[in-house]
Amino acid sequence: MSNLGNRPVRRFGEAAYILGTVLCALGVCLSAKSGLGVSTVVAPAYVLSSFLEPIVPFFTFGNTEYIVQGIILILLAVFVRRVTLSYPLSFVTAIIYGVTLDLWRYVFGTETVDALYLKIILMVTGALLTEIAIALILRSYLPQQAYDFSVKEISVVKKYGMNKVKWIYDVSSLAVAIVLMLILFGRFDFSLIGPGTLVLAAVNAPMIGLFGKIFDRLIDFSPLFPRFASKVFKV
């Protein structure tokens, strides 16, 4: 990147990954607590965990998240017909994120709020934190979660437009979540997939892009540990 010396924050590559993972988990936690729905990509795991956790306590939202992401990575490998070091590393990121998500849910509780103003505050705050987090993680050289990694991998290997792949991926995730909800619960539950889900589907991409442009002006995302980055990730 040019003019790196003019940016007040330097060598933020690893910190972007850590901060992004923590904020992403917090944002998803707050969105779920709002009772207005969660983003489309995490909706299948949220629906599954909401059904399974009361029966098998192991299936917390966080645990179900990295299990679902593991399945996604397997399907991705079959679809693109290759496996690189990034695949298991992406799953490690999913585990870290899942554990962090469960920690945040332990702190804030899993019950949804009742007051409308609290629902809106939590949803808006959760959305902003998630968008900031993804913008940070996308700029780190460290592995992304399966959701973003899958979009990038399909775009690169199959030579499809990234925006098109992202749109198909989001719509597919929403469709899977709705089907799971109807099968498992026998009804449409707006606390699982609600108006917030549709709003997030519309605003997430442009907001992530906006935050990314701001960060690019302020932050140098080069590695703090360049030898490690070059040897392990070829950065």
N, C-alpha and C positions, 0 to 999 in steps of 0.2 A: 504494500500500500504506500501511497505517496504521502509526504509531509507527516510522517509518523512522529517526528520530534515535536510537532506543534500540538499534539494531543496530550491533555493533562494526565490521562490514565495510561500507563505503559505496561506492556507484557502481561496482558490480562487473559491470555488464552486459557489457562487452567482455571483461574478464578471465575471466568464466564461460565464454564461448565458446572462448577460447584454451585455458584449463586443461581444459575439458571435452573438447575435440578431442584434446589430447595424452593425457589419461588414458584416453579411449575407445580410442584406437589401442593404447596399452600394454595395456589389459585384454584386447582381442581377441588381441593377440600372445601374451600369457601363456596364455590359454585354448587357443589353437591348439597351443602348445608342450607343454601338458599331455598331449595325445593322447587326451583324453576327450571331444572334440567342441567345437564352438563354438555361439554362440547361433543361433537359427533364422533371423534376418534376414540374417546374414552367411554362412550355410551354403552357399547357391548359389554365391556368389563363391569361397568356400574350396574347394569341390569342383572348380569349373572351373579355378582356378589350380593346384590340386594335380595335375590331369591335364595342363594345358597348359604350365606353367612348365618341366618337364624337356624339352619339345619346342621351345617358343619362349620363351626367357628373359624376353622383355618382359612376359609374363603373370604377373608377381608377384602375390602376394595383394593388395597395395595397388593396383596398376594395374587388376587385374580388378575390385576393389571399385568404383572410380569408373566403370569401363565399364558394369558391371551397374547401378549407380545411374543412369547416364545413360539406359540403356534403360528403367528403371523410370519416370523422369521423362517420357519420351516416351509411354509407355503411359498414364501418369497424365493427361497433357494430352489424349490421345485420349478417355479415359474420362470426364473431367469437362468436356471441350470448352471449355477455356480455357487461356491461358498468361499468367502475370503475371511481373513482375520477379523474384519469388521463385524461379521455376523455374531460370533460369541461375545465380542466386546459390546455390541449393541444390547445383547441380553444382560450383560453385567450392568449396564446403565439402567436397564429396565428394573432390575432388582433393587438397585440403589434408590431409584425413584419410587418404587413400590413401598419399600420400607419407610422412606421419608414421608410418603403420603399417609401411611398408617400412623406414624408418629404425630403428624398434624391433626389427624382425626381423633387421636387420643387426647390431644390438648384441647381441641375445640368441641369435641363430642360429635356423634354421628346423627343426632336428631335434627330435623329441619326446623327452621324458625316459623312462627305463625304470622307475625306482623308483616304486612305488605311492605312497609318502608325498609324493614330489615332484610327482607327477601331481595329487594332491589339493590340495596347497599352491598350485600354479600355477593350478588351476581356480578355487579359492575366491578367491584374490587377484585373478585376472583378472575374475571375476564382480563382486566388490565394486567394483573400479576402474571397470568399465563402468557399473555402476548409479549410482555417484557422478557419473560423467561425464555420463550422459544427464540426470540430475536437474539438473545445472548448465546444460547446453546448452538444455534446455527452458525455462529461466528467462531466457535471454539473448534480446534482441531480434534478434540476428543470425541468418541462415538456418540451418536444420537440415539434416541429411543427408536424402537422398531417402526413407529408411525412415520416419522420424518425420514428415517433411513430407507424405508420401503419405497417411498415416493421418489427419492433421489436415485436409488438403485435401479428401479424400473425405467426411469427417464434416461439414465446413462446406458444401461445394457440394451434396452429395446429401442432407444433413440426416439422416445415419445416426448412431446412437449411437457415440461414439468407442471405447468398450470393445469393442463388437461388431466394428467395423472392425479394431481392433488384433488381436483374436482371429482373425478370418478371414485377415488379412495374415500373421500368424505361422504359422498352419497351412498356408497356401498356400506360404509360403517353405520350410517344412520338406518339403512334398510335392515341390516343384520340385527341392530339393536331393537328395532320395532318388532321384527319377527320373533326374536327371543322373548321380548316382553309379552307379546300376545300368547305365545306358547306357554311360558312359565307362569304368568299371572292371569291369563285369560281375559285381560282387559287393557285399556290404554291408561297408563299412570303418568300424569303430567309432572309429578315430582321426579320422575326418572328421565323422561324426555318431554320437555315442556317448551314454553315460549323462549326461555333462555337459550335452549339448544339451537333454535332457528336463528335467533339474533347472533349468537356466536358464529354460526356457520357463515353468516353474511359479513361480519365485521372482522373476524380473526385475521384473515389474510392481509387486508389493507393496513390494519393496525400493526401487525408484526412487521410489515414493510416500513411503516412510518417510524416505529421505534428503532428498527435496524438502521435507517438513514441517520437518525440522531446519534446512535451509538458509534457509527462509523466516523462521525465528525469529532467525537470526544475520546474514543478509546482505541488504543493500539492492541489488537488481539493476537499479537505474536506470542510465542510460548515463553514462559518464565524459565522453563527447562528445555532449551533447544536441542541438546543432545538426546534427551529422552524422546522428544517429538520426532526427531529425524530418524532415529534408529527403529522406533516402534511403529510410528505412523507415517514415516517418509515425508514429513513436513519440511 
